[in-house]
Amino acid sequence: MQNQPREALPVSMRYALQSVDAVPSTSTLRRFDANNGASFSPSGANEIRIPVQANGFLDVNKHYLYLTIKNDDDANGQLQGNIGCIIEQLRIESQGVELERIDRYNLLNAHAPFWNGSLNKAVTMNSVLSGGAEPTGDAKIFTVSGPTIATTTSRNYTLALNLSGFLSHHHNKALPHGIAQFEIIIRLQDAVTALKGNGTAPAYTVTNPRFYCPVYTIDDASIMDQYRQMVGARGVNWTGDTYKTYVNAITDTTGTQVVQINDRSSSLLALISFIRKSDLIGAKNNNGLACATLHGVDKYHYQIGGVNYPQSGVDVAVATDGQNLGRVFNEGLKAFASDGFPYGESLISLDKFKQNSAAGAADGADSSMACVAVDLKRFDDNRLSLVGLNTAKNSVPNTLELTTNATTLEGASDVTTYAKCEAEYMMQPDGRLSVAM
């Protein structure tokens, strides 16, 4: 390496550093409505399809979903986390090509803002925009239990689909001008799993769902000519972090239990697993989404291509005497970190991390939000791509190995694993879309 000069002016003396004029442009907030109806419910028309296409650049960094939810139950109901609790599956499709699929979107949506989010985004904004918990100044500020929706009443909420790598991607890029029409497809979760309540017939209806996104056009013809030449020569590509979902189960036994994952990704960034007691997930007066627990797990590791991750495994102990939670919490912080950051900014306290799965049966202030995870990134630098582990060419099964103790394990449990990976989206010169991950 060549020697670099050691002298430099402080920023406060760099008078030549000036802002430059923005390119002339016009911007408008566009509305996109569902094309398959205006009223939806998990027991009826349970899939919302919203086509999106605009003559301009879609500034998806400022997008949001807007809808009305009505409680059709004979008793009050509560959202879990926010209005995202009703989204069982999110898909993005274009011309028959599936660009993204996140199953059990609502489970990840309930946990992610607390594993990596500020008080402003995860609590204050969430309570106003999306139906999250109202800040109270006490322990309930961290609860996933949203506002109570009285029977036969309605509320209106917005939700940014920030877990989507297609809609919320690296470097805050807009979706390119000329992009082919794509569809946002939302499948609704059944009421007893999505909502917390005591009614005899949990039910809800969603009406008038629509997608809002700013669209801007460039008024400088020469710049647009350069853009079209670039697109015509090689198309456009961008990257984002998305999630693949793997669902398994473990039994109420002592010993080693192996969970199959078998992910195939060109850049696997992390694996995140939530363990929830099966009969509590759909319990009417329980936070079925935020009941993930470490009780009964003594040790874990993931195995990918015959190699253990972490190499030595992670010991876990929830009980106060001999408690051992530092390493598993550390892996969760790294797994949920935003692109370019080594750690997430967690709002999950020790008390919340070590709760049992039934803790959320009261007001949700003590709902359990634990996970087992492993960080697989080689570098934490948002200027680099493909920084994860390549499992695409690996034919050896990928697994999660849990050492469990039936004395403290709460019962037969659901294990939902999210494979967080990089996705590269590509727009061809004719606007067609494809994805590689």
C-alpha positions in Angstrom: 0.0 0.0 0.0 1.1 3.5 -0.7 1.5 5.9 2.2 -1.5 8.1 2.7 -1.2 11.8 3.6 -1.8 12.3 7.3 -2.9 15.9 7.2 -6.5 16.9 6.4 -8.7 19.9 7.1 -11.5 19.4 9.6 -15.0 19.3 8.2 -15.7 22.7 9.8 -13.1 24.2 7.5 -14.1 22.6 4.2 -15.7 25.6 2.7 -15.5 24.1 -0.8 -17.9 21.4 0.3 -21.3 22.5 -0.9 -24.7 20.9 -1.6 -25.7 20.6 -5.2 -29.0 21.2 -6.9 -31.3 18.2 -7.2 -32.3 17.1 -10.7 -35.6 18.7 -11.8 -38.4 16.2 -11.0 -42.0 15.9 -10.2 -43.3 13.7 -7.3 -46.8 12.5 -6.4 -48.2 10.0 -3.8 -49.8 7.2 -5.8 -52.6 4.9 -4.6 -52.9 1.3 -5.8 -56.1 -0.6 -4.9 -56.7 -4.4 -4.7 -58.1 -5.8 -8.0 -59.9 -8.8 -6.5 -62.5 -7.2 -4.2 -62.9 -4.7 -1.4 -63.7 -7.0 1.5 -61.6 -9.8 2.8 -61.6 -12.3 5.7 -59.7 -15.4 6.7 -62.8 -17.5 6.5 -63.8 -16.2 3.1 -61.9 -14.3 0.4 -58.6 -14.5 2.3 -56.1 -13.3 -0.3 -55.6 -9.7 -1.2 -54.0 -8.9 -4.6 -52.7 -5.4 -5.2 -51.2 -4.7 -8.7 -48.6 -2.0 -8.8 -47.3 -0.2 -11.9 -46.4 3.5 -12.5 -44.9 5.7 -15.2 -42.0 6.8 -13.0 -39.6 5.7 -10.2 -41.3 4.1 -7.2 -39.8 5.5 -4.0 -40.6 2.3 -2.0 -38.6 3.6 1.0 -41.8 5.6 1.8 -44.4 3.0 0.9 -47.2 1.8 3.2 -50.2 -0.5 3.2 -53.4 1.1 4.4 -56.6 -0.8 5.4 -59.6 -1.0 7.7 -60.0 -3.9 10.1 -63.4 -4.7 11.8 -63.7 -6.9 14.8 -66.6 -9.3 14.0 -66.2 -11.3 17.2 -68.7 -11.2 20.1 -65.9 -9.9 22.4 -63.0 -7.5 22.3 -59.9 -8.3 20.4 -56.3 -7.2 20.4 -53.6 -6.9 17.7 -50.3 -8.7 18.3 -47.3 -6.5 17.5 -49.3 -4.4 15.1 -51.7 -4.8 12.1 -49.1 -7.1 10.5 -50.4 -9.9 12.8 -53.1 -10.6 10.1 -50.5 -11.3 7.4 -49.9 -15.1 7.3 -48.0 -14.9 3.9 -46.6 -12.1 1.8 -45.7 -12.7 -1.9 -44.5 -10.5 -4.7 -45.1 -11.7 -8.2 -44.7 -10.3 -11.7 -45.8 -11.9 -15.0 -46.0 -15.4 -13.4 -42.6 -15.1 -11.7 -42.5 -15.3 -7.9 -40.0 -12.7 -6.7 -40.5 -13.1 -3.0 -42.4 -15.3 -0.5 -42.3 -14.9 3.2 -44.5 -17.4 5.0 -45.5 -16.7 8.6 -44.8 -13.0 8.0 -46.7 -12.1 11.1 -44.5 -14.1 13.5 -41.4 -12.4 12.2 -43.2 -9.0 12.1 -44.0 -9.3 15.8 -40.4 -10.0 16.9 -38.2 -8.1 14.4 -39.0 -4.5 15.6 -38.0 -5.4 19.1 -34.8 -7.2 18.1 -33.7 -4.3 16.0 -35.5 -1.0 16.4 -35.5 2.3 18.2 -38.2 3.4 20.7 -39.3 5.8 18.1 -39.9 3.2 15.3 -40.8 0.1 17.4 -43.0 1.9 19.9 -44.0 5.4 19.3 -44.5 5.4 15.5 -45.9 1.8 15.7 -48.6 2.8 18.1 -49.9 5.6 15.9 -49.5 4.1 12.5 -49.8 0.4 12.8 -51.7 -0.4 15.9 -48.8 -1.2 18.2 -48.8 -0.9 22.0 -49.4 2.5 23.5 -46.3 3.8 25.4 -47.2 4.1 29.1 -43.9 4.8 30.8 -43.7 1.5 32.5 -42.9 -2.1 31.5 -45.8 -2.2 29.1 -43.9 0.0 26.8 -42.3 -3.2 25.4 -45.5 -5.2 25.1 -46.7 -6.7 21.8 -50.3 -6.4 22.8 -51.8 -3.6 20.6 -55.0 -1.6 21.3 -58.3 -3.3 22.1 -60.8 -3.3 19.2 -64.3 -3.5 20.6 -66.8 -5.9 19.1 -68.3 -4.8 15.8 -66.0 -1.7 15.7 -63.4 -0.8 13.1 -60.0 0.9 13.0 -57.7 2.1 10.2 -54.0 1.3 10.1 -51.0 1.7 7.9 -48.1 -0.7 7.7 -44.7 -0.5 6.0 -43.8 -4.0 4.6 -40.2 -3.5 5.8 -39.4 -7.3 5.9 -39.7 -7.5 2.2 -36.4 -7.4 0.4 -38.1 -6.3 -2.8 -39.9 -3.3 -1.2 -37.3 -2.4 1.4 -33.8 -3.0 -0.1 -30.2 -1.9 0.3 -29.0 1.7 -0.2 -32.6 3.1 -0.3 -32.9 2.8 -4.1 -36.2 3.5 -5.9 -37.7 0.8 -8.1 -36.7 1.7 -11.6 -38.7 3.5 -14.2 -40.0 1.0 -16.8 -40.5 -1.8 -14.4 -43.2 -4.4 -15.3 -46.3 -4.6 -13.3 -45.9 -6.6 -10.1 -48.5 -7.8 -7.5 -48.4 -7.6 -3.8 -50.3 -10.6 -2.5 -51.3 -10.9 1.1 -52.9 -14.0 2.6 -54.8 -13.4 5.8 -54.2 -15.3 9.1 -57.0 -17.0 10.9 -58.5 -14.8 13.6 -57.7 -16.9 16.6 -54.0 -16.9 15.8 -53.8 -13.3 14.7 -55.9 -11.6 17.4 -55.8 -12.0 21.1 -59.3 -12.2 22.7 -61.9 -14.1 24.7 -64.8 -14.4 22.2 -66.6 -17.6 21.3 -66.2 -16.9 17.5 -63.1 -14.9 16.7 -63.5 -13.2 13.3 -62.4 -10.1 11.5 -62.9 -8.4 8.2 -60.5 -6.3 6.2 -61.9 -3.7 3.8 -60.5 -1.4 1.2 -56.8 -2.4 1.4 -54.6 -0.2 -0.8 -50.9 0.4 -1.3 -49.5 4.0 -1.2 -46.1 4.9 -2.6 -44.5 8.1 -3.9 -43.7 8.1 -7.6 -41.3 10.6 -9.1 -40.5 11.5 -12.7 -37.3 13.2 -13.9 -38.0 16.3 -15.9 -34.5 16.6 -17.4 -34.7 14.9 -20.8 -30.9 14.4 -21.2 -30.7 12.5 -17.9 -33.6 10.3 -18.8 -31.9 9.6 -22.2 -28.8 8.5 -20.3 -31.0 6.3 -18.0 -32.7 4.6 -21.0 -29.4 3.9 -22.7 -28.1 2.3 -19.5 -31.2 0.2 -19.0 -31.2 -0.8 -22.7 -27.6 -1.9 -22.5 -27.7 -4.0 -19.3 -30.9 -3.6 -17.4 -31.0 -2.7 -13.7 -30.3 -4.7 -10.6 -30.6 -4.1 -6.8 -30.3 -6.2 -3.7 -32.2 -6.6 -0.4 -32.5 -9.0 2.5 -35.4 -11.4 2.4 -36.5 -14.4 4.4 -37.3 -18.0 3.6 -39.5 -19.9 6.1 -39.1 -23.5 7.3 -41.6 -25.1 9.7 -40.9 -28.1 11.9 -41.9 -29.6 15.2 -40.2 -31.1 18.3 -41.6 -33.5 20.8 -41.7 -33.3 24.6 -38.6 -35.4 25.2 -35.1 -35.3 26.7 -32.2 -35.7 24.4 -31.1 -34.5 21.0 -33.7 -33.4 18.5 -32.8 -32.5 14.9 -34.9 -30.1 12.8 -34.5 -30.1 9.0 -33.9 -26.7 7.3 -32.2 -27.5 4.0 -31.8 -24.0 2.8 -30.2 -23.3 -0.6 -29.0 -19.7 -0.8 -26.1 -18.0 -2.6 -25.7 -15.7 0.5 -27.2 -16.9 3.7 -26.8 -14.2 6.3 -28.4 -15.8 9.4 -30.7 -18.5 10.6 -33.4 -17.5 13.2 -35.6 -20.0 14.9 -38.6 -19.4 17.2 -39.8 -22.3 19.5 -43.4 -22.0 20.5 -45.6 -24.5 22.4 -48.0 -25.8 19.8 -51.2 -25.6 21.8 -50.6 -22.0 22.8 -50.2 -20.7 19.2 -53.9 -20.7 18.6 -55.1 -20.1 22.1 -57.7 -17.3 22.1 -56.4 -15.4 25.1 -52.7 -15.8 24.4 -50.1 -14.0 22.4 -49.6 -16.8 20.0 -47.1 -14.9 17.9 -45.0 -13.6 20.8 -44.8 -16.8 22.9 -41.3 -18.0 21.7 -39.3 -19.4 24.6 -36.0 -21.0 25.5 -37.5 -23.1 28.3 -36.4 -26.7 27.9 -33.5 -25.9 25.5 -30.1 -26.7 27.0 -27.9 -26.3 24.0 -28.1 -25.8 20.2 -26.2 -25.5 17.0 -26.9 -25.4 13.3 -25.2 -27.7 11.0 -24.6 -26.7 7.4 -22.6 -28.8 4.9 -21.4 -31.0 7.8 -20.0 -28.0 9.8 -21.4 -26.8 13.1 -22.4 -23.1 13.4 -21.3 -21.9 15.9 -18.5 -24.4 16.0 -18.7 -25.1 19.7 -22.5 -24.9 20.0 -24.3 -22.5 22.4 -25.2 -23.5 25.9 -28.5 -22.2 27.3 -29.8 -21.9 30.8 -32.9 -19.9 31.7 -33.1 -20.5 35.5 -31.7 -17.8 37.7 -29.2 -20.1 39.3 -26.6 -20.8 36.7 -28.3 -18.7 34.1 -26.5 -18.7 30.7 -28.1 -16.5 28.1 -25.3 -14.2 26.9 -24.2 -16.1 23.8 -27.7 -17.0 22.5 -28.8 -13.3 22.9 -25.6 -12.2 21.2 -26.3 -14.4 18.2 -29.9 -13.0 18.0 -28.6 -9.4 18.0 -26.2 -10.2 15.1 -28.8 -12.1 13.1 -31.3 -9.3 13.2 -28.8 -6.5 12.5 -29.5 -4.2 9.5 -27.4 -4.3 6.4 -24.0 -2.9 7.2 -24.3 -3.1 11.0 -22.8 -5.7 13.3 -25.6 -5.7 15.9 -29.3 -4.9 16.1 -30.6 -2.4 18.6 -32.7 -4.5 20.8 -35.6 -3.5 23.1 -35.8 -7.0 24.6 -34.9 -7.1 28.2 -33.6 -10.0 30.2 -37.0 -10.6 31.8 -38.7 -10.7 28.4 -36.0 -13.0 26.9 -36.3 -15.6 29.6 -40.1 -15.8 30.0 -42.1 -19.0 29.4 -44.5 -19.1 26.5 -47.6 -18.6 28.5 -46.4 -15.3 29.9 -48.4 -13.4 27.3 -51.7 -14.7 28.5 -52.3 -11.7 30.7 -51.8 -8.2 29.2 -48.8 -9.2 27.1 -46.3 -7.0 29.0 -44.3 -10.2 29.8 -44.8 -12.0 26.5 -41.8 -14.2 25.6 -39.7 -13.0 22.6 -36.7 -15.4 22.7 -35.1 -17.1 19.7 -32.1 -19.3 18.9 -30.1 -17.9 16.0 -26.7 -17.9 14.3 -25.0 -15.1 12.4 -23.4 -16.2 9.1 -22.1 -13.0 7.7 -18.4 -12.7 6.9 -18.3 -8.9 6.8 -20.6 -6.1 8.1 -20.1 -3.6 5.3 -23.0 -2.4 3.2 -20.7 -1.7 0.3 -20.2 -5.4 -0.2 -22.6 -8.0 -1.5 -22.6 -11.8 -1.1 -21.2 -11.6 2.4 -23.2 -14.6 3.7 -22.6 -18.3 3.5 -23.1 -20.0 0.1 -25.4 -23.0 0.6 -26.8 -23.1 -2.9 -24.3 -25.8 -4.1 -24.5 -27.8 -0.9 -26.4 -31.1 -1.2 -25.8 -32.1 2.4 -28.9 -31.5 4.6 -28.9 -28.4 6.8 -30.2 -28.8 10.3 -30.8 -27.3 13.7 -29.8 -29.6 16.5 -31.4 -28.9 19.9 -30.6 -30.6 23.2 -33.8 -30.5 25.1 -34.9 -31.4 28.6 -38.5 -32.8 29.0 -38.6 -31.6 32.6 -38.5 -27.9 31.6 -39.7 -28.2 28.0 -43.2 -26.9 28.0 -44.6 -29.6 25.6 -44.7 -30.5 21.9 -43.5 -27.3 20.1 -43.6 -25.7 16.8 -40.2 -24.6 15.4 -40.3 -21.9 12.8 -36.9 -21.0 11.2 -36.3 -18.0 9.0 -33.3 -18.1 6.6 -32.3 -14.5 6.2 -30.5 -14.2 2.8 -29.5 -11.7 0.2 -31.7 -11.5 -2.9 -30.7 -9.8 -6.2 -33.6 -8.5 -8.2 -33.1 -7.8 -11.9 -35.1 -5.7 -14.4 -34.4 -6.6 -18.0 -34.3 -3.9 -20.7 -38.0 -4.7 -21.5 -39.0 -4.3 -17.9 -39.3 -8.0 -17.0 -38.4 -8.9 -13.5 -36.4 -11.9 -12.1 -34.6 -12.8 -8.8 -31.6 -14.7 -7.7 -31.0 -15.7 -4.1 
